[in-house]
Amino acid sequence: MTETTCLFITNDELETKQLAKQMALFLQAGDVLALEGDLGAGKTTFAQGLAEGLEVSDKVDSPTFTIIKEYNGRIPFYHMDVYRLDPETDELGLEDYFYGQGICLVEWASQVETLLPEQTIWLRLTVQSDGKRQIQLKSNLIRVEQLCKELQSR
């Protein structure tokens, strides 16, 4: 399988949220997004935009202390923060979410990388020196190439 990588630059929170909202239009039940980035890089903002695109009406915030928050939208949305998890843990049944019928967004996903499906969509958010966000998308999922083309043409 060939890997697709694309890069986006957003100028502010609104643009980050808008990019995620547009991305949500292309996602399908069963997709897993692995979200990496330092504190303050915009992970929660990205999650909020994704939720908007999935037509989630509830307020979305970071699941830091609850680990998993479930939301109803046009496709179920599972927002996870696994920063505090032991990488060897399997008691939470994360695989049930990863291989289920919703869309999973996993913050600090490298903590549970061995549990993630092979076709996970990886996103890395980085704050540049000028305050802009760099969002790198990487996956071996075939339709991600089309997703990148669509998002870059907007």
C-alpha positions as CSV (number, residue, x, y, z in Angstrom):
1,M,0.0,0.0,0.0
2,T,1.2,3.5,-0.8
3,E,1.1,6.2,1.8
4,T,-0.5,9.6,1.1
5,T,0.8,12.7,2.9
6,C,-0.5,16.2,2.6
7,L,0.1,19.4,4.4
8,F,-2.3,22.2,5.4
9,I,-1.5,25.6,7.0
10,T,-4.2,27.4,9.0
11,N,-3.9,31.0,10.1
12,D,-6.1,30.8,13.3
13,E,-8.5,28.6,15.3
14,L,-11.4,29.4,12.9
15,E,-9.5,28.0,9.9
16,T,-8.4,25.0,11.8
17,K,-11.9,24.3,12.8
18,Q,-13.1,24.9,9.2
19,L,-10.5,22.4,7.8
20,A,-11.7,19.7,10.2
21,K,-15.3,20.5,9.5
22,Q,-14.6,20.0,5.7
23,M,-12.6,16.8,6.4
24,A,-15.6,15.4,8.3
25,L,-17.7,15.4,5.1
26,F,-15.3,12.8,3.6
27,L,-15.1,10.5,6.6
28,Q,-16.9,7.2,6.8
29,A,-18.1,5.0,9.7
30,G,-15.1,3.0,11.0
31,D,-12.5,5.7,10.3
32,V,-9.9,6.3,13.0
33,L,-8.0,9.5,13.2
34,A,-4.9,9.6,15.3
35,L,-4.2,13.2,16.4
36,E,-0.8,14.2,17.6
37,G,0.5,17.6,18.7
38,D,2.0,19.5,21.6
39,L,-0.2,21.2,24.3
40,G,-1.9,24.2,22.7
41,A,-1.4,23.0,19.1
42,G,-5.2,23.0,18.4
43,K,-6.2,19.4,19.0
44,T,-9.4,20.3,20.8
45,T,-10.2,23.0,18.2
46,F,-9.7,20.4,15.5
47,A,-12.0,18.0,17.3
48,Q,-14.7,20.7,17.6
49,G,-14.6,21.3,13.9
50,L,-14.8,17.6,13.1
51,A,-17.8,17.3,15.4
52,E,-19.5,20.3,13.6
53,G,-18.9,18.5,10.3
54,L,-20.5,15.4,11.8
55,E,-23.5,17.4,12.9
56,V,-22.9,16.8,16.6
57,S,-25.0,19.3,18.5
58,D,-23.4,18.8,22.0
59,K,-20.5,21.0,23.2
60,V,-17.2,19.2,22.5
61,D,-14.3,19.7,24.9
62,S,-11.2,17.7,25.7
63,P,-11.9,14.2,27.3
64,T,-8.6,14.5,29.3
65,F,-10.0,13.0,32.5
66,T,-12.8,10.9,31.1
67,I,-10.7,9.3,28.3
68,I,-13.6,8.8,26.0
69,K,-16.6,11.0,25.1
70,E,-19.3,9.7,22.9
71,Y,-21.4,12.0,20.7
72,N,-24.4,11.5,18.4
73,G,-24.2,13.0,14.9
74,R,-24.9,11.8,11.4
75,I,-22.2,9.2,12.3
76,P,-21.4,8.4,16.0
77,F,-18.3,10.4,17.0
78,Y,-15.9,9.0,19.7
79,H,-13.4,11.6,21.0
80,M,-10.6,10.1,23.0
81,D,-7.7,11.4,25.0
82,V,-5.3,8.6,25.8
83,Y,-2.5,10.7,27.2
84,R,-2.8,9.2,30.7
85,L,-3.3,5.6,29.6
86,D,-0.7,2.9,30.1
87,P,0.3,1.9,26.6
88,E,-0.2,-1.8,27.5
89,T,-3.8,-1.3,28.6
90,D,-6.7,-3.1,27.0
91,E,-9.3,-3.0,29.7
92,L,-11.1,-0.1,28.2
93,G,-12.1,-2.0,25.1
94,L,-10.7,0.6,22.7
95,E,-10.7,-1.9,19.9
96,D,-14.5,-1.9,20.1
97,Y,-14.5,1.7,19.2
98,F,-11.6,1.5,16.6
99,Y,-13.4,-1.3,14.7
100,G,-16.9,-0.1,15.3
101,Q,-19.4,2.0,13.3
102,G,-18.4,5.4,14.4
103,I,-15.6,7.8,13.7
104,C,-12.8,7.8,16.3
105,L,-10.6,10.8,17.0
106,V,-7.7,9.8,19.3
107,E,-5.6,12.5,20.9
108,W,-2.1,11.4,21.9
109,A,-2.6,8.4,19.7
110,S,1.0,7.2,19.7
111,Q,0.3,6.1,23.3
112,V,-1.9,3.3,21.9
113,E,-0.4,2.9,18.4
114,T,-0.2,-0.9,18.6
115,L,-4.0,-1.0,19.1
116,L,-4.9,1.2,16.1
117,P,-6.1,-0.2,12.8
118,E,-3.6,-0.4,10.0
119,Q,-5.6,2.2,8.0
120,T,-5.6,4.9,10.6
121,I,-5.5,8.5,9.4
122,W,-2.6,10.2,11.2
123,L,-2.7,14.0,11.8
124,R,0.1,16.0,13.4
125,L,-0.6,19.6,14.5
126,T,2.4,21.9,14.9
127,V,2.4,25.6,15.9
128,Q,4.8,27.5,13.7
129,S,6.9,30.4,14.9
130,D,4.4,32.9,13.3
131,G,1.5,31.3,15.2
132,K,0.0,29.5,12.2
133,R,-0.9,25.8,12.5
134,Q,0.7,23.2,10.3
135,I,-1.5,20.1,9.9
136,Q,0.1,17.1,8.3
137,L,-2.2,14.3,7.3
138,K,-0.8,10.9,6.6
139,S,-2.5,7.5,5.8
140,N,-2.3,4.4,3.6
141,L,-6.1,4.5,3.3
142,I,-6.7,4.7,-0.5
143,R,-9.4,7.4,-0.3
144,V,-7.2,9.8,1.7
145,E,-5.5,10.8,-1.6
146,Q,-8.8,12.1,-2.8
147,L,-9.5,13.7,0.5
148,C,-6.3,15.6,0.3
149,K,-7.0,16.8,-3.3
150,E,-10.5,17.9,-2.3
151,L,-9.3,19.8,0.8
152,Q,-6.4,21.4,-1.0
153,S,-8.7,22.7,-3.7
154,R,-10.9,24.6,-1.3
